[in-house]
């Protein structure tokens, strides 16, 4: 059973935190469009292995406060929330696990405040050194206006569309075995644009539902209550976050475990390869027959890798 939350004050917001177990702290950060509930398989496994597993609903998600403006979701605020979480638990540093946007927060933390991090396990999203120019404009040129991160910058169409039917949103998006990396690479370029609006416009989708009925209801209830604008506002700071890294050396010294998924179409294999010179202590594991929702698609494999890495 997933634990009930308790609440802490951190960085000016009220954050919902879910925890299980006793021992050294392991803090798990979810991505988009997820919740602390996305770690429902990891919390008991880490607790059973002798760790204190801590998973917050991050800023704008679930039962955590939803600040009103785009600027409230800058990377400085997201990191400030996690530093405040450490302070609330009287932790000088901790081990972190991050997936998707949670991974991006940890990569940024590892550049600007590595002293608060003992180690980090990253799921799916590799380290990208700071681009030479605005990454949103680069994405617009390369992937077009329909690419979901670019589309999020231009209007609130996605917010309104997703809010209109969260159940359909999760039915279409949170699936397993939709497409392999090989099949994706054989699609024409316009089909590889990763438009979430096009995905949600479908009435049927391939693959299999990732969530059972109770799990689906949990996500739908949370996003029906809180909406999608807070989570999407994380993306609307992509260029500001890029600007904030100017002049900061792009070398990660925090010891890192990377768990990738061979069928995660968001990430190309060459991006994982390009990460290697930038992370001084790096261990990589790739999961076959697995898409983007790694800790939910392959919980046993992810739990085994995490526990082995934490206890080695």
VENZI-V294755 format. One record per pair of residues at least 4 apart in sequence whose ideal C-beta (glycine too) atoms are under 8 Angstrom apart, sorted by the first residue. I is the first residue (numbers start at 1). GAP is how many residues later the second one is. D is the distance in Angstrom with one decimal. If there is no record, write none. Layout:
<<I & GAP & D> <I & GAP & D>>
//
This chain:
<<2 & 16 & 6.9> <2 & 35 & 6.0> <2 & 38 & 4.9> <2 & 41 & 7.5> <2 & 216 & 7.9> <3 & 15 & 5.0> <3 & 16 & 6.6> <3 & 17 & 5.6> <3 & 40 & 7.1> <4 & 14 & 7.6> <5 & 11 & 3.9> <5 & 12 & 6.1> <5 & 13 & 5.3> <5 & 31 & 7.7> <5 & 52 & 7.3> <5 & 58 & 5.6> <6 & 10 & 7.7> <6 & 11 & 5.9> <6 & 13 & 7.8> <7 & 7 & 5.4> <7 & 8 & 6.7> <7 & 9 & 5.9> <7 & 10 & 7.1> <7 & 56 & 7.8> <8 & 6 & 7.6> <8 & 7 & 5.4> <8 & 9 & 5.8> <8 & 76 & 7.6> <8 & 77 & 6.8> <8 & 80 & 4.4> <9 & 4 & 7.5> <9 & 5 & 6.1> <9 & 6 & 7.7> <9 & 75 & 7.7> <9 & 79 & 7.6> <10 & 5 & 5.1> <10 & 70 & 7.7> <10 & 71 & 5.3> <10 & 74 & 3.0> <10 & 75 & 5.4> <10 & 77 & 7.6> <10 & 78 & 6.0> <11 & 66 & 6.6> <11 & 69 & 4.0> <11 & 70 & 4.8> <11 & 72 & 7.3> <11 & 73 & 4.4> <13 & 46 & 6.2> <13 & 51 & 6.7> <13 & 52 & 4.1> <13 & 54 & 6.5> <13 & 68 & 6.8> <14 & 50 & 6.9> <14 & 51 & 4.7> <15 & 41 & 5.3> <15 & 42 & 7.0> <15 & 43 & 7.9> <15 & 44 & 7.6> <15 & 49 & 4.7> <15 & 50 & 7.1> <15 & 66 & 6.5> <15 & 69 & 7.8> <15 & 70 & 6.8> <16 & 20 & 7.1> <16 & 40 & 6.6> <16 & 41 & 4.4> <16 & 46 & 5.9> <16 & 47 & 3.7> <16 & 48 & 4.8> <17 & 19 & 7.6> <17 & 37 & 6.3> <17 & 38 & 7.3> <17 & 39 & 4.9> <17 & 40 & 7.9> <17 & 68 & 7.2> <18 & 18 & 4.8> <18 & 19 & 7.9> <18 & 21 & 8.0> <18 & 25 & 6.9> <18 & 36 & 7.6> <18 & 37 & 4.9> <18 & 38 & 7.4> <18 & 39 & 7.9> <19 & 24 & 7.6> <19 & 33 & 6.6> <19 & 34 & 6.4> <19 & 35 & 4.7> <19 & 36 & 7.3> <20 & 23 & 4.3> <20 & 24 & 6.1> <20 & 26 & 7.5> <20 & 27 & 4.3> <20 & 32 & 7.9> <20 & 33 & 5.1> <21 & 22 & 7.5> <21 & 23 & 8.0> <21 & 25 & 6.2> <21 & 26 & 2.7> <21 & 27 & 7.4> <21 & 29 & 7.4> <21 & 30 & 5.6> <21 & 31 & 5.2> <21 & 32 & 5.3> <22 & 25 & 7.7> <22 & 28 & 7.8> <22 & 30 & 5.5> <23 & 27 & 4.5> <23 & 28 & 4.8> <23 & 29 & 5.2> <24 & 26 & 7.8> <24 & 27 & 5.7> <24 & 28 & 6.6> <24 & 70 & 7.9> <24 & 71 & 6.9> <24 & 286 & 8.0> <25 & 26 & 7.4> <25 & 27 & 4.8> <25 & 29 & 6.0> <25 & 64 & 6.4> <25 & 66 & 5.6> <25 & 69 & 4.4> <25 & 70 & 6.9> <26 & 20 & 5.4> <26 & 25 & 4.8> <26 & 26 & 6.9> <26 & 27 & 5.3> <26 & 28 & 7.0> <26 & 68 & 7.0> <26 & 69 & 4.8> <26 & 70 & 7.5> <26 & 71 & 6.3> <26 & 280 & 8.0> <26 & 284 & 6.9> <27 & 27 & 4.9> <27 & 28 & 7.5> <27 & 29 & 7.8> <27 & 55 & 7.3> <27 & 58 & 6.8> <27 & 59 & 7.7> <27 & 67 & 5.2> <27 & 68 & 7.2> <27 & 69 & 5.1> <27 & 70 & 7.2> <28 & 8 & 7.5> <28 & 11 & 4.5> <28 & 14 & 6.2> <28 & 15 & 7.6> <28 & 25 & 6.6> <28 & 26 & 7.0> <28 & 27 & 4.3> <28 & 68 & 7.7> <28 & 69 & 4.6> <28 & 70 & 7.5> <28 & 74 & 7.4> <29 & 26 & 7.8> <29 & 27 & 7.4> <29 & 29 & 6.5> <29 & 53 & 7.2> <29 & 67 & 6.7> <29 & 68 & 7.1> <29 & 69 & 4.3> <29 & 70 & 7.3> <29 & 72 & 7.8> <29 & 73 & 3.1> <29 & 74 & 7.7> <29 & 76 & 5.8> <29 & 77 & 6.6> <30 & 4 & 4.2> <30 & 5 & 5.9> <30 & 6 & 6.1> <30 & 8 & 4.7> <30 & 9 & 6.7> <30 & 25 & 7.2> <30 & 27 & 7.8> <30 & 28 & 6.3> <30 & 31 & 7.4> <30 & 69 & 6.2> <30 & 70 & 7.3> <30 & 71 & 7.6> <30 & 72 & 5.3> <31 & 7 & 7.7> <31 & 67 & 7.7> <31 & 68 & 4.9> <31 & 69 & 2.2> <31 & 70 & 4.1> <31 & 71 & 5.1> <31 & 72 & 7.0> <31 & 94 & 7.9> <32 & 68 & 5.9> <32 & 69 & 5.1> <32 & 199 & 5.3> <32 & 200 & 7.9> <32 & 202 & 6.7> <32 & 203 & 7.7> <33 & 129 & 7.8> <33 & 136 & 7.5> <33 & 137 & 8.0> <33 & 140 & 7.3> <33 & 186 & 8.0> <33 & 190 & 6.8> <33 & 195 & 6.8> <33 & 198 & 5.7> <34 & 4 & 4.1> <34 & 27 & 7.6> <34 & 65 & 7.4> <34 & 66 & 7.0> <34 & 185 & 7.9> <35 & 22 & 5.6> <35 & 26 & 5.8> <35 & 27 & 4.6> <35 & 183 & 7.7> <35 & 184 & 6.8> <35 & 187 & 5.7> <36 & 19 & 3.9> <36 & 20 & 5.8> <36 & 21 & 4.9> <36 & 26 & 6.5> <37 & 25 & 7.5> <37 & 178 & 7.7> <37 & 181 & 5.6> <37 & 182 & 7.1> <37 & 185 & 7.6> <38 & 61 & 7.0> <38 & 255 & 7.9> <38 & 257 & 6.5> <38 & 258 & 6.1> <39 & 4 & 5.6> <39 & 14 & 7.5> <39 & 16 & 4.5> <39 & 58 & 7.9> <39 & 256 & 6.5> <40 & 175 & 7.9> <41 & 4 & 6.6> <41 & 254 & 6.6> <41 & 255 & 7.0> <41 & 258 & 3.5> <41 & 261 & 7.7> <41 & 262 & 6.6> <42 & 4 & 5.8> <42 & 11 & 6.7> <42 & 13 & 7.8> <42 & 55 & 7.3> <42 & 253 & 5.9> <42 & 257 & 7.1> <42 & 260 & 6.9> <42 & 261 & 6.1> <42 & 264 & 6.9> <43 & 4 & 6.2> <43 & 10 & 4.4> <43 & 12 & 6.2> <44 & 4 & 6.1> <45 & 4 & 6.5> <45 & 254 & 7.7> <45 & 258 & 4.0> <45 & 261 & 7.5> <45 & 262 & 6.7> <46 & 5 & 4.4> <46 & 7 & 3.9> <46 & 257 & 7.7> <46 & 260 & 6.9> <46 & 261 & 7.1> <46 & 264 & 7.7> <47 & 4 & 6.5> <47 & 5 & 7.6> <47 & 6 & 5.5> <49 & 258 & 4.6> <49 & 261 & 7.0> <49 & 262 & 6.8> <51 & 259 & 6.6> <54 & 31 & 7.5> <54 & 35 & 7.1> <56 & 8 & 6.6> <56 & 25 & 7.6> <56 & 29 & 6.2> <57 & 4 & 4.6> <57 & 5 & 3.2> <57 & 6 & 5.5> <57 & 7 & 4.1> <58 & 6 & 6.4> <58 & 20 & 7.2> <58 & 23 & 6.9> <58 & 43 & 7.7> <58 & 44 & 7.3> <58 & 47 & 8.0> <59 & 5 & 6.1> <59 & 6 & 7.3> <59 & 7 & 7.9> <59 & 8 & 6.7> <59 & 13 & 7.4> <59 & 14 & 6.5> <59 & 18 & 6.7> <59 & 19 & 6.2> <59 & 22 & 5.5> <59 & 171 & 7.1> <60 & 4 & 7.1> <60 & 5 & 8.0> <60 & 6 & 5.0> <60 & 7 & 6.9> <60 & 13 & 6.4> <60 & 166 & 7.3> <60 & 169 & 7.8> <60 & 170 & 2.5> <60 & 171 & 5.4> <60 & 173 & 6.5> <60 & 174 & 7.2> <61 & 161 & 7.5> <61 & 165 & 6.8> <61 & 169 & 6.7> <61 & 170 & 6.0> <62 & 160 & 4.9> <62 & 164 & 6.6> <63 & 159 & 7.6> <66 & 160 & 5.7> <66 & 161 & 7.6> <66 & 163 & 7.9> <66 & 164 & 4.4> <67 & 5 & 3.4> <67 & 6 & 7.2> <67 & 10 & 7.9> <67 & 163 & 7.2> <68 & 4 & 6.7> <69 & 164 & 7.9> <70 & 163 & 5.0> <70 & 166 & 4.8> <70 & 167 & 6.6> <71 & 166 & 7.6> <72 & 5 & 6.0> <72 & 161 & 7.1> <73 & 4 & 6.3> <73 & 5 & 6.9> <73 & 157 & 7.1> <73 & 160 & 4.1> <73 & 161 & 4.9> <73 & 163 & 7.1> <73 & 164 & 5.5> <74 & 4 & 7.3> <74 & 163 & 4.8> <74 & 166 & 5.6> <74 & 167 & 6.7> <74 & 170 & 7.6> <75 & 4 & 6.1> <75 & 30 & 7.2> <75 & 33 & 5.2> <75 & 162 & 6.7> <75 & 165 & 7.7> <75 & 166 & 4.2> <75 & 169 & 6.1> <76 & 4 & 6.1> <76 & 168 & 6.7> <77 & 4 & 6.6> <78 & 4 & 7.2> <78 & 27 & 5.2> <78 & 30 & 7.9> <78 & 156 & 7.2> <79 & 4 & 6.3> <79 & 26 & 6.4> <79 & 29 & 6.2> <79 & 30 & 5.5> <79 & 33 & 6.9> <79 & 34 & 6.9> <80 & 4 & 6.2> <81 & 4 & 6.5> <82 & 4 & 6.7> <82 & 14 & 8.0> <82 & 23 & 6.8> <82 & 27 & 6.8> <83 & 4 & 6.5> <83 & 30 & 6.9> <83 & 33 & 6.3> <84 & 4 & 6.2> <85 & 4 & 6.7> <86 & 5 & 4.5> <86 & 6 & 7.5> <86 & 7 & 7.3> <86 & 8 & 6.1> <86 & 30 & 6.0> <87 & 4 & 7.6> <89 & 5 & 7.9> <92 & 24 & 7.3> <93 & 22 & 6.9> <93 & 23 & 5.1> <93 & 24 & 6.0> <93 & 25 & 4.9> <94 & 22 & 7.6> <94 & 23 & 7.3> <94 & 24 & 6.1> <95 & 22 & 7.9> <95 & 23 & 5.0> <95 & 24 & 5.0> <95 & 25 & 7.2> <95 & 26 & 7.5> <95 & 215 & 6.7> <96 & 10 & 5.3> <96 & 13 & 7.6> <96 & 21 & 6.0> <96 & 23 & 7.6> <96 & 24 & 4.7> <96 & 25 & 7.3> <97 & 5 & 7.7> <97 & 23 & 7.3> <97 & 24 & 4.4> <97 & 25 & 7.9> <97 & 26 & 7.2> <97 & 209 & 6.7> <98 & 4 & 3.4> <98 & 5 & 4.1> <98 & 6 & 7.6> <98 & 7 & 6.2> <98 & 8 & 4.1> <98 & 22 & 6.9> <98 & 23 & 7.5> <98 & 24 & 5.9> <98 & 25 & 6.8> <98 & 27 & 8.0> <99 & 4 & 5.9> <99 & 24 & 4.0> <99 & 25 & 6.1> <99 & 26 & 7.7> <99 & 195 & 6.6> <99 & 196 & 5.9> <100 & 4 & 7.5> <100 & 23 & 7.4> <100 & 24 & 6.1> <100 & 25 & 6.1> <100 & 192 & 7.4> <101 & 4 & 6.5> <101 & 133 & 5.8> <102 & 4 & 6.6> <102 & 21 & 7.9> <103 & 4 & 6.4> <103 & 19 & 4.7> <103 & 20 & 6.1> <103 & 21 & 6.5> <103 & 22 & 3.9> <104 & 4 & 6.6> <104 & 21 & 6.0> <105 & 4 & 6.3> <106 & 4 & 6.2> <106 & 11 & 7.6> <106 & 14 & 5.0> <106 & 16 & 6.4> <107 & 4 & 7.0> <107 & 15 & 7.3> <107 & 18 & 7.6> <107 & 20 & 5.2> <107 & 21 & 7.8> <107 & 145 & 6.9> <108 & 4 & 6.3> <108 & 133 & 7.1> <108 & 137 & 7.5> <109 & 4 & 5.5> <109 & 5 & 7.3> <109 & 7 & 7.0> <109 & 8 & 6.1> <110 & 4 & 5.3> <110 & 7 & 6.1> <110 & 10 & 6.4> <110 & 142 & 4.7> <110 & 143 & 7.5> <110 & 144 & 4.3> <110 & 146 & 7.7> <111 & 134 & 6.8> <111 & 137 & 5.4> <111 & 138 & 7.5> <111 & 139 & 7.1> <111 & 141 & 6.8> <112 & 136 & 6.6> <113 & 4 & 7.4> <114 & 138 & 7.9> <114 & 139 & 6.0> <114 & 140 & 5.1> <117 & 137 & 4.8> <119 & 135 & 6.6> <119 & 136 & 4.6> <119 & 137 & 7.2> <119 & 138 & 7.4> <119 & 190 & 8.0> <120 & 134 & 5.3> <120 & 135 & 7.5> <120 & 136 & 5.4> <120 & 137 & 7.5> <121 & 135 & 7.5> <121 & 136 & 4.3> <121 & 137 & 7.8> <121 & 138 & 6.7> <121 & 184 & 7.9> <121 & 185 & 5.9> <121 & 188 & 6.5> <122 & 4 & 7.5> <122 & 5 & 7.9> <122 & 134 & 6.1> <122 & 135 & 7.0> <122 & 136 & 5.0> <122 & 137 & 7.1> <123 & 136 & 5.0> <123 & 137 & 7.9> <123 & 171 & 5.0> <123 & 172 & 6.1> <123 & 179 & 7.3> <124 & 135 & 7.4> <124 & 136 & 6.2> <124 & 137 & 6.0> <124 & 140 & 5.5> <124 & 142 & 7.4> <124 & 143 & 6.3> <124 & 168 & 6.2> <124 & 170 & 5.6> <125 & 141 & 7.9> <125 & 142 & 6.8> <126 & 132 & 6.7> <126 & 134 & 7.4> <126 & 141 & 6.6> <126 & 145 & 5.2> <126 & 146 & 4.9> <126 & 148 & 7.5> <126 & 149 & 4.1> <127 & 125 & 5.8> <127 & 148 & 4.6> <127 & 151 & 5.4> <127 & 152 & 5.8> <128 & 143 & 7.1> <128 & 146 & 8.0> <128 & 147 & 7.7> <129 & 121 & 4.0> <129 & 149 & 5.7> <130 & 112 & 6.5> <130 & 115 & 4.7> <130 & 116 & 7.3> <130 & 118 & 7.5> <130 & 120 & 5.5> <131 & 4 & 4.8> <131 & 7 & 6.1> <131 & 111 & 6.6> <133 & 4 & 6.5> <133 & 5 & 6.3> <134 & 4 & 6.8> <134 & 105 & 5.2> <134 & 108 & 6.4> <135 & 4 & 6.1> <135 & 103 & 6.1> <135 & 104 & 7.0> <135 & 107 & 5.4> <136 & 4 & 6.3> <136 & 13 & 7.2> <136 & 14 & 6.3> <136 & 17 & 5.9> <136 & 102 & 5.5> <136 & 103 & 5.1> <137 & 4 & 6.4> <138 & 4 & 6.1> <139 & 4 & 5.2> <139 & 8 & 5.8> <139 & 10 & 6.0> <139 & 11 & 5.3> <140 & 4 & 7.0> <140 & 5 & 6.4> <140 & 7 & 7.5> <140 & 10 & 4.9> <143 & 4 & 3.8> <143 & 7 & 6.7> <143 & 50 & 5.6> <143 & 51 & 7.3> <144 & 6 & 7.2> <144 & 46 & 7.9> <144 & 49 & 5.5> <145 & 5 & 5.6> <145 & 6 & 6.5> <145 & 9 & 6.7> <146 & 4 & 7.5> <146 & 5 & 6.1> <146 & 47 & 4.9> <146 & 49 & 4.2> <146 & 51 & 7.3> <146 & 52 & 6.9> <147 & 4 & 6.6> <147 & 46 & 5.2> <147 & 47 & 5.8> <147 & 48 & 6.8> <148 & 4 & 6.4> <148 & 10 & 7.3> <148 & 46 & 5.7> <148 & 47 & 6.1> <148 & 48 & 4.2> <148 & 49 & 7.5> <149 & 4 & 7.5> <149 & 86 & 5.4> <149 & 89 & 6.5> <150 & 4 & 7.0> <151 & 4 & 7.5> <151 & 6 & 7.2> <151 & 7 & 6.1> <151 & 44 & 6.9> <151 & 45 & 7.5> <151 & 46 & 6.6> <152 & 6 & 5.8> <152 & 80 & 5.2> <152 & 83 & 4.4> <152 & 84 & 6.1> <153 & 82 & 7.4> <153 & 83 & 6.1> <153 & 85 & 7.6> <156 & 4 & 5.9> <156 & 73 & 7.2> <157 & 4 & 6.0> <157 & 40 & 6.8> <158 & 4 & 6.0> <158 & 38 & 6.4> <158 & 39 & 6.1> <158 & 70 & 7.1> <158 & 74 & 6.2> <159 & 4 & 6.1> <159 & 68 & 7.1> <159 & 69 & 5.2> <159 & 70 & 4.6> <159 & 73 & 5.7> <160 & 4 & 6.5> <161 & 36 & 6.1> <161 & 39 & 6.0> <162 & 4 & 6.7> <162 & 7 & 5.0> <162 & 34 & 7.9> <162 & 38 & 6.8> <162 & 61 & 7.6> <162 & 66 & 4.3> <163 & 64 & 5.2> <163 & 65 & 5.7> <163 & 66 & 7.9> <165 & 4 & 6.4> <166 & 4 & 6.5> <166 & 53 & 7.5> <166 & 54 & 4.9> <166 & 57 & 4.4> <166 & 58 & 5.1> <166 & 62 & 7.9> <167 & 4 & 6.2> <167 & 49 & 7.2> <167 & 53 & 4.9> <168 & 4 & 6.2> <168 & 32 & 6.7> <169 & 4 & 5.9> <169 & 31 & 5.7> <169 & 54 & 7.4> <170 & 4 & 4.9> <170 & 41 & 6.7> <170 & 46 & 5.9> <170 & 49 & 5.3> <170 & 50 & 6.2> <170 & 53 & 7.8> <171 & 34 & 7.3> <171 & 38 & 7.0> <171 & 45 & 7.5> <172 & 27 & 5.4> <172 & 28 & 5.4> <172 & 30 & 5.8> <172 & 33 & 4.9> <173 & 23 & 7.2> <173 & 26 & 6.1> <173 & 27 & 7.2> <174 & 35 & 7.6> <174 & 36 & 4.7> <174 & 37 & 5.9> <174 & 45 & 7.4> <174 & 119 & 6.2> <174 & 122 & 7.9> <175 & 30 & 5.9> <175 & 31 & 7.5> <175 & 32 & 4.3> <175 & 33 & 6.2> <175 & 34 & 6.0> <175 & 35 & 5.5> <175 & 116 & 7.9> <176 & 31 & 5.7> <176 & 32 & 5.3> <176 & 33 & 7.9> <176 & 34 & 5.0> <176 & 114 & 7.9> <176 & 115 & 5.9> <176 & 117 & 7.0> <176 & 121 & 5.0> <177 & 29 & 7.8> <177 & 30 & 4.3> <177 & 31 & 5.5> <177 & 112 & 7.4> <177 & 114 & 7.3> <178 & 27 & 6.7> <178 & 28 & 4.8> <178 & 29 & 3.6> <178 & 113 & 6.5> <179 & 4 & 4.8> <179 & 5 & 5.2> <179 & 27 & 6.8> <179 & 28 & 7.5> <179 & 84 & 7.1> <179 & 86 & 6.4> <179 & 112 & 7.9> <180 & 4 & 6.9> <180 & 82 & 7.9> <180 & 83 & 5.0> <181 & 4 & 6.4> <181 & 81 & 5.9> <181 & 82 & 5.1> <181 & 83 & 7.7> <181 & 84 & 6.4> <181 & 88 & 7.7> <182 & 4 & 6.7> <183 & 4 & 7.3> <184 & 8 & 6.6> <184 & 79 & 8.0> <184 & 81 & 4.3> <185 & 7 & 8.0> <187 & 4 & 4.0> <187 & 5 & 5.2> <188 & 4 & 7.5> <189 & 4 & 7.5> <192 & 73 & 7.8> <193 & 5 & 7.8> <194 & 71 & 7.3> <194 & 72 & 6.9> <195 & 4 & 6.6> <196 & 4 & 6.2> <197 & 4 & 6.3> <198 & 4 & 7.6> <199 & 6 & 7.5> <209 & 7 & 7.5> <210 & 83 & 5.6> <210 & 86 & 5.9> <210 & 87 & 6.5> <211 & 4 & 3.9> <211 & 5 & 4.2> <211 & 8 & 6.8> <211 & 85 & 7.9> <212 & 4 & 6.9> <213 & 4 & 6.4> <214 & 4 & 6.7> <215 & 4 & 6.8> <216 & 4 & 6.0> <217 & 4 & 6.0> <218 & 4 & 6.6> <219 & 4 & 6.3> <220 & 4 & 5.8> <221 & 4 & 6.4> <222 & 4 & 6.2> <223 & 4 & 6.8> <223 & 5 & 6.4> <226 & 4 & 6.5> <228 & 4 & 5.5> <229 & 4 & 6.2> <230 & 4 & 8.0> <232 & 4 & 6.7> <233 & 4 & 7.1> <237 & 4 & 5.4> <238 & 4 & 6.6> <239 & 4 & 6.5> <240 & 4 & 6.5> <241 & 4 & 7.2> <245 & 5 & 7.7> <250 & 28 & 6.0> <251 & 27 & 6.0> <251 & 28 & 7.9> <251 & 29 & 6.6> <252 & 4 & 6.5> <252 & 26 & 6.1> <252 & 27 & 4.5> <252 & 28 & 6.8> <253 & 27 & 5.2> <253 & 28 & 7.4> <254 & 27 & 7.8> <255 & 26 & 4.3> <256 & 23 & 5.3> <256 & 25 & 6.5> <256 & 26 & 5.2> <256 & 27 & 7.2> <257 & 26 & 5.0> <257 & 28 & 7.4> <257 & 48 & 7.1> <257 & 49 & 7.7> <257 & 52 & 4.8> <258 & 14 & 7.3> <258 & 17 & 7.4> <258 & 21 & 7.9> <258 & 24 & 6.4> <258 & 25 & 7.0> <258 & 26 & 4.8> <258 & 27 & 7.3> <259 & 26 & 5.3> <259 & 27 & 7.9> <259 & 28 & 6.7> <259 & 35 & 6.3> <259 & 43 & 6.3> <259 & 46 & 5.8> <260 & 4 & 6.9> <260 & 7 & 6.9> <260 & 12 & 5.7> <260 & 24 & 6.8> <260 & 25 & 7.3> <260 & 26 & 4.7> <260 & 27 & 7.0> <260 & 34 & 8.0> <261 & 6 & 7.8> <261 & 25 & 7.2> <261 & 26 & 5.2> <261 & 29 & 4.0> <261 & 30 & 5.9> <261 & 31 & 6.5> <261 & 33 & 4.9> <261 & 36 & 7.5> <261 & 37 & 7.8> <262 & 24 & 5.5> <262 & 25 & 6.7> <262 & 26 & 5.1> <262 & 27 & 7.3> <262 & 28 & 6.5> <263 & 25 & 8.0> <263 & 26 & 6.8> <263 & 27 & 6.0> <263 & 28 & 4.8> <264 & 26 & 7.4> <264 & 27 & 5.6> <264 & 28 & 4.6> <264 & 30 & 7.4> <265 & 26 & 7.4> <265 & 27 & 7.5> <266 & 26 & 5.8> <267 & 4 & 5.5> <267 & 5 & 6.7> <268 & 4 & 7.8> <269 & 4 & 6.4> <270 & 4 & 6.1> <271 & 4 & 7.0> <272 & 12 & 7.0> <272 & 14 & 8.0> <274 & 4 & 7.8> <275 & 4 & 5.9> <275 & 7 & 7.4> <276 & 6 & 6.3> <283 & 26 & 7.1> <285 & 20 & 5.5> <287 & 7 & 6.4> <287 & 11 & 5.2> <287 & 14 & 5.7> <287 & 15 & 7.6> <290 & 4 & 5.8> <290 & 7 & 5.1> <290 & 8 & 5.0> <290 & 11 & 8.0> <291 & 6 & 6.2> <293 & 4 & 5.0> <294 & 4 & 6.0> <294 & 8 & 6.1> <295 & 4 & 6.2> <295 & 7 & 4.8> <298 & 4 & 5.6> <299 & 4 & 5.9> <300 & 4 & 6.4> <301 & 4 & 6.4> <302 & 4 & 6.2> <303 & 4 & 6.1> <304 & 4 & 6.1> <305 & 4 & 6.1> <306 & 4 & 6.1> <307 & 4 & 6.0> <308 & 4 & 6.0>>
//
